[in-house]
Structure formats: structure tokens, C-alpha cells
Amino acid sequence: MTNRAVISTDEAPAAIGPYSQAIKVGNIVWLSGQIPLVPETMEIVAGDISAQARQVFSNLAAVAKAAGGSLDDAVKLNISLTDMNNFGAVNAVMEEFLNAPFPARACVAVAALPKGVSIEVEAQLAV
């Protein structure tokens, strides 16, 4: 028997495909990638990469809260960017949402992301 739990909240965008917002097994939570969708409208947030990154991290924070944790419980982040020139701006926004010691992280450039957005971030938490 497994203790696998599906995590879901209206405070983050609904899944736009066949996946859960997060899955929790024991004290580990895997948060699905978030893009800059506004939960209430399911529209892409207006603004530059900083505004988009803030929406992404706000969405992740909402899912983390629903799982009984926070982004400070993150042990690993995976960031996908369509333009690595946005790396510095995303780092600055990340520092608004997480406190040191920061989690392990990967940041990769990708050709495209869902709905044509510039950023997607997924996280793993230990809560």
C-alpha cells in the first residue's frame, strides 16, 4: 500500500493536461512545472519576465502551501527558460520568494514552453 497523495489547490492554476499540481509521498512533494498563468483567469500574466517569474513562483508557493509546506522547504528547483538572457532577472525574483540556504537548482534553455511562455519552474520539497 502506498501513501501517495494528490495535492490540489484553487490558489494555483488548474492542470492544463493529464497531470496533478503535485504528488506527495511521505515527506517528499513533487510540484509539477508552473507557467505564468493567473489562477482565477487561466490567462498568461501581463508583463516582462520578472512579472512572469513572480506569477510562476506565486503559483508554486500556493501548491507548496497546499502540501503543508512552503518554498523554503524546496530541496531542488528545475527552471526552463526560452531565453537565457532572462537568467539574471529570474534569479532576482527567486530571491524574493526563497531564503538562504537556497535549494539545489538546474536552469536550462529550451526551444519552447506550453502556451508560448518564457519560463516554467518545477520543484521538489521535503516537508
KOLMIZA-566526 format. One record per residue (C-alpha): residue in three letters; x negated, y negated, z negated. Coordinates in steps of 0.02 Angstrom, whole numbers, plus 50000, padded with zeros to 5 digits. Layout:
<atoms>
AlaXYZ/...
</atoms>
This chain:
<atoms>
Met500005000050000/Thr499364982750042/Asn499574966249952/Arg499634956750116/Ala500724941150104/Val501294929350240/Ile501074911050194/Ser502274898350270/Thr502744880350236/Asp503814867050319/Glu502444854450272/Ala501394860850418/Pro501874863850599/Ala502814879750638/Ala501814892750735/Ile501884889750923/Gly501524907950960/Pro501574925350883/Tyr500564921650726/Ser500784916350545/Gln500214899850470/Ala499154910250351/Ile498934927650281/Lys498394931050102/Val497624947350042/Gly497054947349862/Asn496224930549832/Ile495704927850014/Val496784917150129/Trp496524916050317/Leu497294899950385/Ser497714900050570/Gly496994886450678/Gln497894869850663/Ile498024857050801/Pro498594838950777/Leu500464842450778/Val501584832150665/Pro502624844950569/Glu504254835150574/Thr504244832250762/Met503064845750828/Glu502304831850936/Ile500444828050950/Val499954813950833/Ala499574797550921/Gly497844790150909/Asp496004793750929/Ile495014809050874/Ser494964802750694/Ala496874801950687/Gln496974819150767/Ala495714826450644/Arg496654818750496/Gln498254827150555/Val497354843750575/Phe496604842950400/Ser498284837250328/Asn499104852350408/Leu497764863950339/Ala497934856150166/Ala499814859450169/Val499564877750212/Ala498194879450081/Lys499384872049951/Ala500744884350002/Ala499474898349973/Gly499144892049797/Gly497514883049835/Ser496754867849915/Leu495464863750046/Asp494174863349906/Asp494424882249898/Ala493814883850078/Val492334895350100/Lys492244894150290/Leu492894882450425/Asn492874885250612/Ile493044869250713/Ser493354869050900/Leu493114852950997/Thr493364849451181/Asp492074835351170/Met490534836751058/Asn490384817751063/Asn491774818550931/Phe490674828450810/Gly490224813350700/Ala491994806850688/Val492634824050638/Asn491274825550506/Ala491824808950431/Val493644814550422/Met493134831350349/Glu492284822050206/Glu493944813150170/Phe494784830050138/Leu493434840950058/Asn492254838349914/Ala490484844849893/Pro489934858249889/Phe490614859850065/Pro491104876650142/Ala490104885850272/Arg490594879950446/Ala490444882750631/Cys490824869550761/Val490914874450943/Ala491324865951107/Val492734873951204/Ala493424870851378/Ala495214868251322/Leu496394869951174/Pro498284872851159/Lys499374858351215/Gly497834849351285/Val497244843351114/Ser495444838951072/Ile495254848250907/Glu495774864250818/Val495194869750646/Glu495444886250555/Ala494934890250377/Gln494644904250254/Leu494974901250069/Ala494564910349909/Val495954906049785/
</atoms>
